[in-house]
Amino acid sequence: MRMLHTMLRVGDLHRSIDFYTQVLGMKLLRQKDYPDGEFTLAFVGFGDERDHTVIELTYNWDTDSYDLGNGFGHLAIEVDDVYAATEEIRNRGGKIIRDAGPMNAGTTIIAFVEDPDGYQIELIGPR
């Protein structure tokens, strides 16, 4: 068994694809409209789905925002240098909600970014 993807519902598919590809540097792997269901699925990731876990962006044509609730925490991405990644994301227009630095009660360097729909993404340095 292996993890295939995490699904996030998004209010503006083009805005979300731009964020994940232009700000975080992922690739748009595939996208398909489902007219009968009135939704579109787009898959983004750092590598091919055969070898990497990816993110499924689900856009329901009649919904432009969602209540994130209090159960979901965040996605996590390992980066070589959290400080450099944070600055690059900031320069690309990304919203940093916690600057790079040691985690609370630990030494691992982390930062948090927020996507256009409010989902949090943790950047974690090598462990």
C-alpha positions as CSV (number, residue, x, y, z in Angstrom):
1,M,0.0,0.0,0.0
2,R,1.0,3.6,-0.5
3,M,-0.6,7.1,-0.1
4,L,-1.8,8.3,-3.5
5,H,-3.1,11.8,-2.9
6,T,-4.8,14.3,-0.5
7,M,-7.9,16.0,-1.8
8,L,-8.6,19.7,-1.1
9,R,-11.8,21.5,-2.2
10,V,-11.0,24.8,-3.8
11,G,-13.1,27.9,-4.6
12,D,-11.1,29.1,-7.7
13,L,-9.3,26.3,-9.6
14,H,-7.1,28.6,-11.6
15,R,-6.0,30.6,-8.6
16,S,-5.2,27.3,-6.7
17,I,-3.3,25.8,-9.7
18,D,-1.3,29.0,-10.0
19,F,-0.4,28.9,-6.3
20,Y,0.7,25.3,-6.2
21,T,2.6,25.5,-9.5
22,Q,3.9,29.1,-9.5
23,V,4.4,29.7,-5.8
24,L,5.3,26.2,-4.5
25,G,6.9,24.9,-7.7
26,M,4.7,21.8,-8.3
27,K,3.6,20.6,-11.7
28,L,0.1,20.3,-13.0
29,L,0.0,16.6,-13.7
30,R,-3.5,16.2,-15.1
31,Q,-6.9,18.0,-15.1
32,K,-10.4,16.8,-16.2
33,D,-13.8,18.3,-16.2
34,Y,-16.8,16.2,-15.2
35,P,-19.8,18.1,-16.7
36,D,-22.4,15.6,-15.4
37,G,-21.2,16.1,-11.9
38,E,-20.4,19.8,-12.4
39,F,-16.9,19.6,-11.0
40,T,-13.2,19.6,-12.2
41,L,-10.3,17.6,-10.7
42,A,-6.7,18.8,-11.1
43,F,-3.7,16.9,-9.7
44,V,-0.5,18.7,-8.8
45,G,2.7,17.4,-7.3
46,F,6.5,17.5,-7.3
47,G,6.7,14.3,-9.4
48,D,4.8,11.7,-11.3
49,E,1.9,10.1,-9.5
50,R,3.5,6.6,-10.0
51,D,6.3,7.6,-7.6
52,H,5.0,10.5,-5.5
53,T,2.0,11.4,-3.4
54,V,0.1,14.3,-5.0
55,I,-2.6,16.8,-4.2
56,E,-6.1,16.5,-5.8
57,L,-7.7,19.9,-6.2
58,T,-11.5,19.5,-6.5
59,Y,-13.4,22.4,-7.9
60,N,-17.2,22.2,-7.6
61,W,-18.6,24.6,-10.2
62,D,-21.3,26.0,-7.9
63,T,-19.1,26.6,-4.8
64,D,-16.6,29.5,-4.4
65,S,-15.5,28.9,-0.8
66,Y,-15.5,26.4,2.0
67,D,-15.5,26.3,5.8
68,L,-12.2,24.6,6.7
69,G,-13.6,23.4,10.0
70,N,-11.3,22.5,12.9
71,G,-10.4,18.9,12.1
72,F,-7.9,19.5,9.3
73,G,-4.4,20.4,10.3
74,H,-2.0,21.0,7.5
75,L,0.0,19.5,4.6
76,A,3.7,19.1,5.1
77,I,6.5,19.5,2.5
78,E,10.2,18.8,3.2
79,V,12.6,21.4,1.8
80,D,16.4,21.6,1.9
81,D,16.5,25.1,3.5
82,V,13.3,26.4,5.2
83,Y,14.7,30.0,5.4
84,A,15.4,30.1,1.6
85,A,12.2,28.4,0.7
86,T,10.2,30.8,2.8
87,E,11.9,33.8,1.1
88,E,11.3,32.3,-2.4
89,I,7.6,31.7,-1.6
90,R,7.3,35.2,-0.2
91,N,8.9,36.6,-3.4
92,R,6.5,34.7,-5.5
93,G,3.5,36.2,-3.7
94,G,2.9,33.4,-1.2
95,K,1.4,34.2,2.2
96,I,3.8,33.2,5.0
97,I,1.8,32.7,8.3
98,R,4.8,31.6,10.4
99,D,8.3,32.6,9.5
100,A,11.1,30.0,9.4
101,G,12.5,29.1,12.8
102,P,12.8,26.3,15.3
103,M,9.5,24.5,16.2
104,N,8.0,25.0,19.6
105,A,9.8,22.8,22.1
106,G,12.2,21.4,19.5
107,T,15.0,22.2,17.1
108,T,13.6,21.2,13.7
109,I,13.3,24.3,11.5
110,I,9.8,24.9,10.2
111,A,7.6,27.6,8.6
112,F,3.9,27.8,7.5
113,V,2.4,29.0,4.3
114,E,-1.3,29.5,3.5
115,D,-2.8,28.6,0.2
116,P,-5.5,30.8,-1.5
117,D,-8.3,28.8,0.2
118,G,-6.8,29.0,3.7
119,Y,-5.2,25.6,3.8
120,Q,-2.0,25.6,5.8
121,I,1.2,24.0,4.4
122,E,4.2,23.3,6.7
123,L,7.7,23.6,5.4
124,I,10.0,21.3,7.3
125,G,13.8,21.1,7.1
126,P,15.7,17.9,6.7
127,R,15.5,15.7,9.8
